[in-house]
Amino acid sequence: MRSLIFVLLVAAASAKTFQRCEWARTLKARGMDGYRNVSLADWVCLTKWESSYNTMAKHHNNDGSTDFGIFQINSYWWCNDQIMSSKNGCNINCSELLSDDVTVAIKCAKRIVLEQGIRAWYGWLNHCDGRDLRPYLDGCGL
């Protein structure tokens, strides 16, 4: 029983939900502002609608794949979840995307944009494309 509680505490400790401006500053510091002509506001908007800035977010899709982490990166195309056959375009285990250290997630998101563009994310298409995104950076001092 103690082991189970310890495992649950460790898992909870590695989860992080960023505040909007904290996340914007993190993205900017990691070179995401303007990467492949994608604005910082686009990235903040995308991740708001994909995961609510939650590094532990998971979504199971109807096709059997799963979206992982703050960018909701898909297990069929971009990472290996050890469950289904994967293209694994980012050459990573999906579990690496479920961490408060967003280094791997950002690297993979950059790869996705390089290969498919920002339009690869439905969250961006449905909530950010063609909209005024200035409110996503308001009050952040960026």
Beta strands, then each sheet from edge to edge (+ up, - down):
strand 1: 58-60
strand 2: 66-68
strand 3: 73-74
sheet 1: 1+ 2- 3+
end
